[in-house]
């Protein structure tokens, strides 16, 4: 009876849910409490369930679930809640993934760090891209494999037992006390991991963190299909194969926009693209530079996901270390790279540099000629031999239209891989897919990256390819329109609040092709002590943001994204994009992202009101 009530309620929710639940890719910070991110949505959703209230207005008022898409979203939360209810489990014990292999890797990662044995038991076959030899050699994970006829054949094991099954509908899992983790593979929908037994509760948050940093949860549209299968107890339809046409269109657009001719790879999100890059480069180093240490050189104040992921890779592999690269403010990226590469050359290690151009959130561009010289310079090891040349991994999300890599371009002669978050300008916020390209010196590296993108089952979904195919042809024009509005807004703010420090590209840099549509604002402050001044500024940041989103609710959002199709997004990087960055490296300033489609005069008027109020 309770089971039927739950299914009927979910059915009503699917009919009445806000459209954002299917289409939004960025979380609203005004209804988001990060400390309660994994519980608050479902706590309030369960109250609605008890009241049998599935009205759209009630659903729309629910707080942000997780952080949208990567860690989770409303539909993935409800799917996990529904499956958990069927099995009389806590909802946190069920975790959905778009990838079929990452849930396995997530458990193997924790057991590697805990020095615990793992056996993987399966009935039909392993996920097709799960390359056993590579997982053991490159990721460092250890496990045994065992094939059985059914779950009842699983025997007791001194360690963790993962059971994998292929299922064509979202149905009941036959819980077995000898199985710690059930992974149900669901064709194109992804996978669902069920954590069995109280002894495995410590795995849950770490598995969720893998989902947040190295992949995404099952996408909203696939969760919608899975929920319909759950409430109707029916099989889901096989995917219509239009992906190849859209994939070709997307790859052609990427090559045109970036001015490159090499392979273009498209992943389920920017961080899953970055993870494939990192693991592909680790793989290449293990093959071509045997026995040498690997150094990932990363700005300590860059996007928190990049920072965190790099350190997570290093934590698993003794040969990998993260080296801080100071790039913003008083630090010059080129000088920092020069100093670090010289040191790493002496150590005869393998240097991989991850950097954003322009930087985030200070929107700075290094001297590119000097950058090229520093990256091209031949260095010597302590014994006088030629050191390994670096690979420059360039996050150019802020300016995805700038030609760094094509024939004759500034970084065409230095081994460089460029990647972009697709939730920004490529899709205009309609999907999370990210992509990467390289110059002609990186063909073999791109092959390795592609192998790890496939191994992690992190390629973009069919719908993501479809969205990118529609959106990317207009990308360059949208960049131009957004830059025009941003420049006008920056000039206006400078005129009405000259005491504020605005971080934005100069007119000269814009003339060279750097036309971002994001700027940061260091507001003027008051106080006797440094602490008082900092507290005043942080309060002023929120006062500005709250005024903008209250006065212009249809356009101004408290959100972290960039490259949106319309409106204006406001955030404080220290509390959002720099979330996992060390406190001393965070920037408590306002970051503003402007689109090509907004009422700029209205934004100027509200900003003027803000200036008058201070």
C-alpha positions as CSV (number, residue, x, y, z in Angstrom):
1,X,0.0,0.0,0.0
2,X,2.8,2.4,1.0
3,X,4.7,1.4,-2.1
4,X,1.7,2.3,-4.3
5,X,1.2,5.6,-2.6
6,X,4.8,6.5,-3.2
7,X,4.6,5.5,-6.9
8,X,1.3,7.5,-7.4
9,X,2.8,10.5,-5.7
10,X,5.9,10.4,-7.9
11,X,3.6,10.1,-10.9
12,X,1.8,13.3,-9.9
13,X,5.2,15.1,-9.3
14,X,6.3,14.2,-12.8
15,X,3.2,15.8,-14.2
16,X,3.4,19.0,-12.2
17,X,7.1,19.6,-11.7
18,X,8.7,22.9,-12.6
19,X,10.3,23.0,-16.0
20,X,13.6,24.0,-14.3
21,X,13.9,20.5,-12.9
22,X,14.5,19.2,-16.4
23,X,16.3,22.1,-17.9
24,X,18.4,24.0,-15.3
25,X,22.1,23.2,-15.0
26,X,23.2,25.7,-12.4
27,X,22.1,26.0,-8.8
28,X,20.4,29.0,-7.3
29,X,22.5,30.2,-4.4
30,X,19.6,32.2,-2.9
31,X,17.8,28.9,-2.0
32,X,20.9,26.8,-1.3
33,X,22.4,26.0,2.0
34,X,25.6,24.1,1.3
35,X,25.8,22.5,4.8
36,X,22.3,21.0,4.2
37,X,22.7,20.5,0.4
38,X,22.4,16.7,0.5
39,X,19.4,16.5,2.9
40,X,17.4,19.7,2.8
41,X,15.6,19.1,-0.5
42,X,14.5,15.6,0.4
43,X,13.5,16.5,3.9
44,X,11.1,19.1,2.6
45,X,10.0,16.9,-0.3
46,X,9.1,14.1,2.1
47,X,6.9,16.5,4.0
48,X,5.0,17.3,0.8
49,X,4.7,13.5,0.2
50,X,3.1,13.0,3.6
51,X,0.7,15.8,2.8
52,X,0.1,14.4,-0.7
53,X,0.9,17.8,-2.1
54,X,2.3,17.7,-5.6
55,X,1.3,21.2,-6.6
56,X,3.7,23.0,-8.9
57,X,3.9,26.0,-6.5
58,X,4.9,23.7,-3.6
59,X,7.5,21.9,-5.7
60,X,9.0,25.2,-7.0
61,X,9.5,26.4,-3.4
62,X,11.7,23.5,-2.5
63,X,15.4,24.4,-1.9
64,X,18.2,23.6,-4.3
65,X,18.9,19.9,-4.4
66,X,22.7,19.1,-4.0
67,X,24.3,21.4,-6.5
68,X,22.5,20.5,-9.8
69,X,23.7,17.8,-12.2
70,X,27.1,16.9,-10.9
71,X,26.4,16.1,-7.3
72,X,22.7,15.8,-7.8
73,X,19.4,17.6,-8.7
74,X,15.7,17.3,-7.9
75,X,14.9,14.4,-10.2
76,X,18.0,12.4,-9.2
77,X,17.1,13.0,-5.6
78,X,13.6,11.8,-6.1
79,X,14.7,8.7,-8.1
80,X,17.1,7.8,-5.3
81,X,14.4,8.4,-2.7
82,X,11.9,6.3,-4.6
83,X,14.2,3.3,-5.0
84,X,15.3,3.6,-1.4
85,X,11.7,3.5,-0.3
86,X,11.1,0.3,-2.2
87,X,14.0,-1.3,-0.4
88,X,13.3,0.3,3.0
89,X,16.6,2.0,3.0
90,X,17.7,5.6,3.7
91,X,17.7,7.6,0.5
92,X,21.4,8.4,0.9
93,X,22.1,4.7,0.3
94,X,21.0,5.0,-3.3
95,X,23.3,7.0,-5.7
96,X,22.6,7.5,-9.4
97,X,25.3,8.0,-12.0
98,X,25.3,8.9,-15.7
99,X,28.5,6.7,-15.9
100,X,28.4,3.0,-15.7
101,X,32.0,2.6,-14.6
102,X,32.6,5.5,-12.2
103,X,30.6,3.9,-9.3
104,X,33.0,1.0,-9.4
105,X,36.0,3.3,-9.5
106,X,34.5,5.3,-6.5
107,X,34.4,2.2,-4.3
108,X,37.9,1.0,-5.5
109,X,39.3,4.5,-4.7
110,X,38.1,4.4,-1.1
111,X,39.4,0.8,-0.7
112,X,42.8,1.8,-2.1
113,X,43.1,4.5,0.5
114,X,41.8,2.2,3.2
115,X,44.0,-0.7,2.1
116,X,40.9,-2.9,1.8
117,X,40.4,-5.8,-0.6
118,X,37.6,-5.7,-3.2
119,X,35.9,-8.4,-5.3
120,X,33.8,-7.4,-8.3
121,X,31.1,-10.1,-9.1
122,X,28.9,-9.9,-12.2
123,X,26.3,-12.0,-14.0
124,X,26.3,-11.0,-17.7
125,X,29.3,-8.9,-18.4
126,X,31.3,-5.9,-17.1
127,X,30.6,-2.4,-18.5
128,X,32.1,-2.5,-22.0
129,X,34.7,0.2,-21.4
130,X,35.9,-1.1,-18.0
131,X,39.5,-1.9,-19.0
132,X,40.7,-4.1,-16.2
133,X,44.4,-3.8,-16.9
134,X,44.4,0.0,-17.2
135,X,42.3,0.4,-14.0
136,X,44.9,-1.6,-12.1
137,X,48.0,-0.1,-13.7
138,X,47.1,3.6,-14.2
139,X,44.6,4.2,-11.4
140,X,46.4,1.9,-9.0
141,X,43.2,0.1,-7.9
142,X,43.3,-3.6,-6.8
143,X,40.5,-6.1,-7.1
144,X,39.4,-9.6,-8.0
145,X,36.9,-10.5,-10.7
146,X,34.3,-13.3,-10.4
147,X,31.4,-14.3,-12.7
148,X,28.3,-15.9,-11.3
149,X,24.9,-17.1,-12.6
150,X,22.9,-14.9,-10.1
151,X,23.2,-12.9,-6.9
152,X,22.4,-15.9,-4.7
153,X,25.7,-17.4,-5.8
154,X,27.8,-14.6,-4.2
155,X,29.8,-16.0,-1.4
156,X,31.3,-14.4,1.7
157,X,34.5,-12.3,1.1
158,X,37.0,-10.7,3.4
159,X,36.6,-7.2,2.1
160,X,34.1,-5.3,-0.1
161,X,31.9,-7.2,-2.6
162,X,30.5,-5.2,-5.6
163,X,27.8,-6.9,-7.5
164,X,27.0,-5.7,-11.1
165,X,23.9,-6.5,-13.1
166,X,22.4,-5.3,-16.4
167,X,18.8,-4.3,-16.1
168,X,16.2,-3.0,-18.6
169,X,14.0,-1.4,-16.0
170,X,14.2,0.3,-12.6
171,X,13.1,-2.5,-10.3
172,X,13.8,-4.2,-7.0
173,X,17.3,-5.3,-6.2
174,X,17.5,-8.7,-4.4
175,X,19.5,-7.7,-1.3
176,X,22.1,-10.3,-0.3
177,X,24.0,-9.9,3.0
178,X,27.2,-11.0,1.2
179,X,27.0,-8.0,-1.2
180,X,28.1,-4.6,0.0
181,X,27.4,-2.6,-3.2
182,X,24.8,-3.3,-5.9
183,X,25.4,-1.5,-9.2
184,X,22.5,-1.8,-11.7
185,X,23.5,-0.8,-15.3
186,X,20.7,0.7,-17.3
187,X,21.6,0.9,-21.0
188,X,21.9,4.7,-22.0
189,X,20.4,5.9,-18.7
190,X,23.5,5.2,-16.7
191,X,23.7,3.3,-13.4
192,X,22.3,3.1,-9.9
193,X,24.4,2.2,-6.9
194,X,22.8,0.8,-3.8
195,X,24.9,0.7,-0.6
196,X,23.9,-2.3,1.5
197,X,24.5,-2.6,5.2
198,X,25.3,-0.1,8.0
199,X,29.0,-1.1,7.9
200,X,29.2,0.6,4.5
201,X,27.7,3.9,5.5
202,X,31.2,5.6,5.6
203,X,31.5,5.0,1.9
204,X,28.4,7.2,1.0
205,X,29.8,10.7,1.3
206,X,33.0,9.7,-0.5
207,X,31.1,8.0,-3.4
208,X,29.0,11.2,-3.6
209,X,32.2,13.2,-3.8
210,X,33.6,11.2,-6.7
211,X,30.3,11.9,-8.5
212,X,30.8,15.6,-7.7
213,X,34.4,15.8,-9.0
214,X,34.9,13.1,-11.6
215,X,31.5,12.7,-13.3
216,X,27.9,13.7,-13.0
217,X,24.7,12.2,-11.5
218,X,22.2,10.6,-13.9
219,X,21.0,13.6,-16.1
220,X,17.6,15.1,-15.5
221,X,16.1,13.7,-18.7
222,X,17.4,10.2,-18.0
223,X,16.2,10.4,-14.4
224,X,12.8,11.4,-15.8
225,X,12.8,8.2,-17.9
226,X,14.0,6.1,-15.0
227,X,11.3,7.5,-12.7
228,X,8.6,6.7,-15.3
229,X,10.0,3.1,-15.4
230,X,9.9,3.0,-11.6
231,X,6.3,4.2,-11.2
232,X,5.0,2.1,-14.1
233,X,7.1,-1.0,-13.3
234,X,8.0,-1.0,-17.0
235,X,11.0,-1.4,-19.2
236,X,12.5,1.8,-20.7
237,X,12.9,2.2,-24.5
238,X,16.2,1.8,-26.2
239,X,17.8,5.1,-27.3
240,X,17.2,6.4,-30.8
241,X,20.5,6.5,-32.5
242,X,20.8,10.1,-33.8
243,X,23.9,10.8,-31.8
244,X,26.5,10.3,-34.6
245,X,24.9,13.1,-36.7
246,X,24.9,15.5,-33.8
247,X,28.4,14.4,-32.7
248,X,29.8,15.2,-36.1
249,X,28.1,18.7,-36.1
250,X,29.5,19.4,-32.6
251,X,33.0,18.3,-33.4
252,X,33.0,20.4,-36.6
253,X,31.8,23.4,-34.6
254,X,34.5,22.9,-32.0
255,X,37.3,22.7,-34.6
256,X,35.9,25.8,-36.4
257,X,35.6,27.9,-33.2
258,X,39.0,26.9,-31.9
259,X,40.8,27.0,-35.3
260,X,42.1,23.4,-34.8
261,X,42.2,20.3,-36.9
262,X,42.9,17.7,-34.3
263,X,40.5,15.3,-32.5
264,X,37.8,17.1,-30.4
265,X,36.5,15.2,-27.4
266,X,33.2,15.9,-25.7
267,X,32.5,14.9,-22.1
268,X,29.5,14.9,-19.8
269,X,30.8,17.9,-17.9
270,X,33.9,20.1,-17.6
271,X,35.3,18.2,-14.7
272,X,34.8,14.8,-16.3
273,X,36.7,16.2,-19.3
274,X,39.4,17.4,-17.0
275,X,39.6,14.0,-15.2
276,X,40.1,12.3,-18.6
277,X,42.9,14.8,-19.4
278,X,44.6,14.2,-16.0
279,X,44.4,10.4,-16.2
280,X,45.3,10.3,-19.9
281,X,48.5,12.3,-19.1
282,X,49.3,10.1,-16.1
283,X,49.0,7.1,-18.4
284,X,51.3,8.7,-21.0
285,X,53.9,9.5,-18.3
286,X,53.8,5.9,-17.0
287,X,54.5,4.6,-20.5
288,X,56.9,7.2,-21.8
289,X,58.7,8.4,-18.7
290,X,58.9,5.3,-16.6
291,X,59.9,5.8,-12.9
292,X,59.7,9.6,-13.1
293,X,57.6,11.7,-10.7
294,X,54.6,13.5,-12.2
295,X,53.9,17.1,-11.1
296,X,50.5,18.8,-11.7
297,X,51.1,22.5,-11.4
298,X,47.8,24.2,-10.4
299,X,46.8,27.7,-9.3
300,X,45.8,27.5,-5.6
301,X,42.9,30.0,-6.1
302,X,41.5,28.5,-9.3
303,X,38.1,26.9,-9.6
304,X,37.6,24.7,-6.6
305,X,36.6,21.7,-8.6
306,X,39.9,21.8,-10.5
307,X,41.9,22.3,-7.4
308,X,40.2,19.5,-5.5
309,X,40.3,17.0,-8.4
310,X,44.0,17.5,-8.9
311,X,44.7,16.8,-5.2
312,X,42.3,13.7,-5.3
313,X,44.3,12.2,-8.2
314,X,47.6,12.9,-6.3
315,X,46.2,11.2,-3.1
316,X,45.8,7.9,-5.0
317,X,49.1,7.8,-6.8
318,X,52.5,7.9,-5.0
319,X,54.2,9.2,-8.2
320,X,51.8,12.2,-8.6
321,X,52.2,15.5,-6.7
322,X,50.4,18.9,-6.9
323,X,52.5,22.0,-7.0
324,X,51.0,25.4,-6.3
325,X,51.1,28.0,-9.2
326,X,50.5,31.6,-8.0
327,X,48.9,33.5,-10.9
328,X,46.7,36.4,-9.6
329,X,47.1,39.8,-8.1
330,X,50.8,40.4,-7.2
331,X,51.8,37.1,-8.8
332,X,52.7,36.9,-12.5
333,X,51.7,33.6,-14.2
334,X,54.7,33.6,-16.5
335,X,57.3,34.2,-13.8
336,X,55.7,31.6,-11.6
337,X,55.7,29.0,-14.4
338,X,59.4,29.8,-15.2
339,X,60.4,29.3,-11.5
340,X,58.5,26.1,-11.1
341,X,59.5,24.5,-14.4
342,X,63.2,25.2,-13.6
343,X,62.8,23.4,-10.3
344,X,60.9,20.5,-11.7
345,X,63.5,20.1,-14.5
346,X,66.3,19.7,-11.9
347,X,64.2,16.9,-10.3
348,X,63.8,15.2,-13.7
349,X,60.0,15.1,-13.2
350,X,57.1,15.3,-15.7
351,X,55.5,18.8,-15.6
352,X,51.8,19.2,-16.4
353,X,50.4,22.8,-16.0
354,X,46.7,23.5,-15.5
355,X,45.9,27.2,-15.8
356,X,42.9,29.4,-16.7
357,X,43.3,32.2,-19.3
358,X,41.8,34.7,-18.4
359,X,42.2,33.8,-14.7
360,X,39.3,33.4,-12.4
361,X,38.1,35.6,-10.7
362,X,40.5,38.4,-11.5
363,X,40.1,38.1,-15.3
364,X,43.9,38.5,-16.0
365,X,45.7,37.5,-19.2
366,X,49.4,36.9,-19.0
367,X,51.9,38.2,-21.6
368,X,51.4,35.5,-24.2
369,X,54.7,35.9,-26.0
370,X,56.5,35.5,-22.7
371,X,54.3,32.6,-21.8
372,X,55.2,30.9,-25.1
373,X,58.9,31.5,-24.5
374,X,58.8,30.1,-21.0
375,X,56.9,27.0,-22.1
376,X,59.3,26.5,-25.1
377,X,62.5,27.0,-23.2
378,X,64.8,23.9,-23.1
379,X,65.8,23.1,-19.5
380,X,68.3,20.8,-18.0
381,X,68.1,18.2,-15.3
382,X,70.6,18.1,-12.3
383,X,72.7,15.8,-14.4
384,X,72.8,18.0,-17.4
385,X,70.4,16.1,-19.6
386,X,67.5,17.7,-21.5
387,X,64.4,17.9,-19.2
388,X,61.0,16.7,-20.2
389,X,59.0,19.5,-21.9
390,X,55.8,20.6,-20.2
391,X,52.2,20.0,-21.3
392,X,50.1,23.2,-20.9
393,X,46.5,22.3,-20.0
394,X,44.5,25.5,-20.7
395,X,41.1,26.1,-19.3
396,X,39.8,28.8,-21.6
397,X,36.1,28.7,-20.5
398,X,36.1,32.5,-20.1
399,X,37.2,33.1,-23.8
400,X,36.5,29.9,-25.7
401,X,36.6,31.7,-29.1
402,X,40.3,32.8,-28.7
403,X,42.6,30.9,-31.1
404,X,45.5,29.6,-29.0
405,X,46.2,26.3,-30.8
406,X,45.7,26.4,-34.6
407,X,48.6,26.5,-37.1
408,X,50.7,29.6,-36.5
409,X,48.8,30.6,-33.3
410,X,50.6,31.6,-30.1
411,X,50.6,28.1,-28.5
412,X,50.7,26.0,-31.7
413,X,54.4,25.0,-31.1
414,X,54.1,24.1,-27.4
415,X,52.3,20.9,-26.3
416,X,49.0,22.4,-25.3
417,X,45.5,21.0,-24.6
418,X,42.6,23.4,-24.3
419,X,39.3,22.6,-22.6
420,X,36.0,24.4,-22.0
421,X,33.1,24.0,-19.7
422,X,30.1,23.4,-22.0
423,X,27.6,24.6,-19.5
424,X,28.9,28.1,-20.2
425,X,29.0,29.6,-23.8
426,X,28.9,26.4,-25.8
427,X,25.4,25.5,-24.6
428,X,24.3,28.8,-23.0
429,X,23.6,27.0,-19.8
430,X,21.4,24.3,-21.4
431,X,23.6,21.3,-20.6
432,X,26.8,20.5,-18.7
433,X,28.9,18.9,-21.4
434,X,32.5,20.0,-21.8
435,X,35.1,19.5,-24.5
436,X,38.8,19.5,-25.2
437,X,41.1,20.0,-28.3
438,X,44.8,20.0,-28.7
439,X,47.4,21.3,-31.2
440,X,49.2,19.0,-33.6
441,X,51.8,18.2,-31.0
442,X,49.3,16.4,-28.8
443,X,47.8,13.8,-31.1
444,X,49.1,10.8,-29.1
445,X,48.0,12.5,-25.8
446,X,44.5,13.0,-27.2
447,X,44.3,9.3,-27.9
448,X,45.2,8.6,-24.3
449,X,42.6,11.2,-23.1
450,X,39.9,9.6,-25.2
451,X,40.7,6.2,-23.8
452,X,40.2,7.4,-20.3
453,X,37.1,9.4,-21.2
454,X,35.7,6.1,-22.5
455,X,37.0,4.0,-19.6
456,X,35.1,6.4,-17.2
457,X,32.0,6.3,-19.4
458,X,32.0,10.1,-19.3
459,X,31.4,11.0,-22.9
460,X,28.6,13.5,-23.5
461,X,25.1,12.0,-23.7
462,X,22.9,11.9,-26.8
463,X,20.8,14.8,-25.5
464,X,23.9,16.8,-24.6
465,X,25.2,16.4,-28.2
466,X,21.8,17.4,-29.5
467,X,21.8,20.6,-27.4
468,X,25.4,21.5,-28.4
469,X,24.6,20.9,-32.1
470,X,21.9,23.5,-31.8
471,X,23.7,26.0,-29.7
472,X,27.3,26.1,-30.8
473,X,26.8,27.6,-34.3
474,X,25.6,30.9,-32.6
475,X,28.3,30.8,-29.9
476,X,30.7,33.4,-31.3
477,X,28.0,35.9,-32.0
478,X,26.7,35.4,-28.4
479,X,30.2,36.1,-27.1
480,X,30.4,39.4,-29.1
481,X,27.0,40.5,-27.8
482,X,27.7,39.6,-24.2
483,X,31.1,41.4,-24.3
484,X,29.5,44.5,-25.6
485,X,27.0,44.6,-22.7
486,X,29.7,43.8,-20.2
487,X,32.0,46.6,-21.4
488,X,29.1,49.1,-21.2
489,X,28.2,47.9,-17.7
490,X,31.8,48.0,-16.5
491,X,32.2,51.6,-17.8
492,X,29.0,52.6,-16.0
493,X,30.1,51.1,-12.7
494,X,33.4,52.8,-12.9
495,X,31.7,56.2,-13.5
496,X,29.1,55.8,-10.6
497,X,31.4,54.0,-8.1
498,X,35.0,55.0,-8.9
499,X,36.3,53.7,-5.6
500,X,35.4,50.1,-6.5
501,X,38.2,48.1,-8.1
502,X,37.0,46.4,-11.2
503,X,38.8,43.4,-12.6
504,X,38.2,43.1,-16.4
505,X,40.3,42.9,-19.6
506,X,41.7,46.1,-21.0
507,X,40.5,47.6,-24.3
508,X,43.8,46.6,-25.7
509,X,43.4,42.9,-24.7
510,X,39.8,43.0,-26.1
511,X,41.2,44.2,-29.4
512,X,43.5,41.2,-29.4
513,X,40.5,38.9,-29.1
514,X,40.0,38.5,-25.4
515,X,36.3,39.4,-25.0
516,X,35.0,37.7,-21.8
517,X,31.7,38.7,-20.4
518,X,32.6,38.3,-16.8
519,X,34.2,40.8,-14.4
520,X,34.8,41.0,-10.7
521,X,34.1,43.8,-8.4
522,X,36.1,44.7,-5.3
523,X,33.7,47.0,-3.5
524,X,34.9,50.0,-1.4
525,X,34.9,49.3,2.4
526,X,35.0,51.0,5.8
527,X,36.4,50.2,9.2
528,X,39.2,50.8,11.6
529,X,40.8,47.3,11.4
530,X,41.5,44.8,8.6
531,X,38.9,42.5,10.1
532,X,36.3,45.3,10.3
533,X,37.0,46.3,6.7
534,X,36.7,42.7,5.5
535,X,33.4,42.1,7.4
536,X,31.9,45.3,6.0
537,X,32.9,44.4,2.4
538,X,31.5,40.8,2.7
539,X,28.2,42.2,3.9
540,X,28.2,44.8,1.1
541,X,28.7,42.0,-1.4
542,X,25.5,40.3,-0.3
543,X,23.6,43.6,-0.1
544,X,24.4,44.3,-3.8
545,X,23.5,40.8,-4.9
546,X,20.3,40.6,-3.0
547,X,19.2,44.0,-4.3
548,X,19.9,42.9,-7.9
549,X,18.1,39.6,-7.7
550,X,15.1,41.1,-5.8
551,X,14.6,44.1,-8.1
552,X,15.2,42.2,-11.4
553,X,14.1,38.6,-10.5
554,X,13.5,37.7,-14.2
555,X,17.0,38.5,-15.2
556,X,19.4,38.8,-12.3
557,X,20.2,35.5,-10.6
558,X,22.3,34.5,-7.6
559,X,24.2,31.8,-9.6
560,X,27.7,30.7,-10.5
561,X,27.4,30.2,-14.2
562,X,28.7,32.1,-17.2
563,X,27.8,32.4,-20.9
564,X,24.1,32.2,-20.2
565,X,21.6,32.9,-23.0
566,X,19.9,35.8,-21.1
567,X,20.1,37.8,-17.9
568,X,22.9,38.5,-15.4
569,X,24.5,36.1,-12.9
570,X,26.0,37.2,-9.6
571,X,28.2,35.2,-7.2
572,X,31.0,35.5,-4.6
573,X,33.7,33.1,-5.8
574,X,34.9,32.4,-2.2
575,X,31.6,30.9,-1.3
576,X,30.8,29.2,-4.6
577,X,33.3,28.4,-7.3
578,X,36.3,28.5,-4.9
579,X,34.5,26.3,-2.3
580,X,37.2,23.8,-1.7
581,X,40.1,26.3,-2.1
582,X,42.3,27.0,1.0
583,X,40.8,30.0,2.9
584,X,43.8,32.2,2.5
585,X,43.6,31.9,-1.3
586,X,39.9,32.7,-1.7
587,X,38.5,36.0,-3.1
588,X,35.6,37.6,-1.3
589,X,34.7,39.8,-4.2
590,X,31.6,39.9,-6.4
591,X,31.8,38.2,-9.8
592,X,29.3,39.3,-12.4
593,X,28.5,37.4,-15.6
594,X,26.6,39.3,-18.3
595,X,24.7,37.9,-21.3
596,X,24.0,39.5,-24.7
597,X,20.3,39.5,-23.9
598,X,19.3,41.6,-20.9
599,X,17.8,44.9,-19.9
600,X,21.0,46.7,-19.3
601,X,19.4,50.1,-18.5
602,X,17.4,48.4,-15.7
603,X,20.6,46.9,-14.3
604,X,22.3,50.3,-14.3
605,X,19.3,51.9,-12.5
606,X,19.3,49.3,-9.7
607,X,23.1,49.6,-9.4
608,X,22.8,53.3,-9.1
609,X,20.2,52.8,-6.3
610,X,22.8,50.6,-4.5
611,X,25.5,53.2,-4.8
612,X,23.1,55.8,-3.3
613,X,22.4,53.4,-0.4
614,X,26.0,53.2,0.7
